[in-house]
């Protein structure tokens, strides 16, 4: 076994899959979105977080270090894109809790933004990964919003995701092929 100097875990003691060890949800999505752009399936980008730099240190001529910075405004969601002529916008969340998704993980300004996307006929969704179960869900925002409004709980149980949402299959290329779920949403929305 390799002994990493940073005490990096090489396996999980509880027998949880380490198949995607080292790959975060964001890494998977960035690689997937690059694949979609290269193969002209969709044009998807990660939205930058607006930051106001206040102070910069210059220890040497070619090394600048940001010492102090603040968020200008709350960011909306993580990604936006277009496929088959339809705009889509989504938030991605990794969950370490084994049994539930805490509603505190999604902020009111993000909920408002996703509601606006739905109102303007765009596709709004969440991609939620339950890390300890090694499962990632495609969560249509309208379903998620309805569940949020109807529940008095501060979280949504894993069982709800298992019964109401589609599982996004993990693969090699692309790592997280969520686009078929977006295309299915488009098909259902425009066949009505």
N, C-alpha and C positions, 0 to 999 in steps of 0.2 A: 504494500500500500504506500502511496506517495504521502509524505508528510509535508503539507503546505505550511509555509512560514506564517501565514495569516490565519491558521487554524480552520481552513476551509473544510467543511464537511464533505466527505466523499460518498457517503451513503446515509440513508435514514435508518435509524435503529428500529423503527416501528414497521418496517417493510413497505413503506410507501414508495411508489415508483420514482426512480431517479432518471427516467428516460429523457426528460427535458432539462436536466440539471444544467444550470448556468444560463438558461434561456428564459428571460422574463417575457411576460405577455407583450410588453412594448417591443422588445426585440423581435418576437415572432411576427407581430403586426407590421413592423417596419420592413422586414424581409418579404412578407406576403405582399405588401403594397408596392414594393419595388418590382416584384414578379408581375403583378397586375399591370403596372405601367409599361414594363418591357414588352409584355405580350399583348398590349393594347386592349386589355379587358376592362380596365377602369383607371381613372386618374384620382389617386387618393394621396392626401398629404397630412402629416402631423402638423397641428397648429402650434406655432411658437407661443410661449407664455410671455406676455408683455412685461418687461422688466425695466425699471428706471435705475441706471447706474449712478451712484452718488459719489463714490470714492474709488480711485484706482491707484494701486501701488506699482511703481516701476523699479524693481530691484536691479534690473540691468536694462540696457537699451532694447533688447529684443524679447523681454519677458514682462508682460503686463499682467497684473493680478487684481481682479475685482475684489475690493475689501468690503464695500458696503453697497447693497442694492435692495430695491423694494419693488413689489409687484405694483404696476401702474393701475391695472384694473383686474377684477377677477376674470380668469380665463373662462371660456364657454365650455367647449368639449375638446376631446383629444384629437379627433380626426374629422376631416370632411373630404368629400369626393363626388364624382359623377360616374355613372355607368348607364348605358342604354338610354342616355338623355335624361336621366333622373338624378337629382341631387340627393346625397345622403350625408348624414352627420351622426357621429357616434362617440360614446364615452367608453373607455376600457378600464376595467377594475380587476385587480387580483385580490382574492379573498383567502385569508389564512384560517379563518374559522371553519371548522369542519361541517357545521350544520346550518349556517345562516349567513345572509348578506345584511349587514347593518345599514339602515337607511341613512345613517349619519355619513356614510361614505360618498353619497352624492349630494351636492350642495343645491340650494334653492335656485341660484342663478343658472345652474346647469339644467335643472328641471324646467325652468321657464324657457330656456333656449331650445330645448328639445320639443317642448310643447309648441313653440313658434314654428319649428321645422314641420311638425305634423300639420299645423294649421295651414301652412302654405304648400301642402301636398308633397313635401319631401319625405324621404325615408329616414326615420330617426330610430336608433336602437342602441343597446348596450351590448358589450361583449364582456362577460363576467367569467373569470376563471377561478374555480375552487381548487387551489393549489394542492391541498392534501389529498384530494380525490383525483387529481390530474384530469379534470374535465372542464371544458370551456363551453359556455352557452351563448347562443345568439338570442337576444332578448328584445323583441319588438317593443319600442317605447310605449305604444298605446296600451299594450297588455300590462307592462310594468307600472305605468301611471294609474291604470284602473286598480291594480292590486294595492298600490300605495294609498289610494284614496279610500279603499274599502276596508283596510286593516287598521286595527287600533294598536298593533304591535310596532316596535321600533326596528324590526328586522323582518326579512322575508326568508322563510325556511328553504333549505336545499330541495326539499320535496316539491315545493311549488315550481322551481326551475326544472326539475326532472319531469314534471307532468305537463307544464305549459310551454316550455321552450325547446328549441332544437339544439342538439349537441353539434358543435363544430368539430369536425374530424381533424386530428393532428396528422401531419404528413411531413414529407421531406421538402418537396417543392410544389406548391408553397407550404410553409409550415402550418398555417392556420387558414384553411380555405373557407372563408366566410361569404364570399361573393355569391355562391349558389343560393344562399338564404336571402340575400338582397334581391336577386333576380326572381325568386319565388314571391317575395313581397310585392315586387313590381307587377308580376303576372296577376296576382290575386287582386291588387288594387285597381288595375286598369281593365280587368275583365268584367268588373261590376257594371 
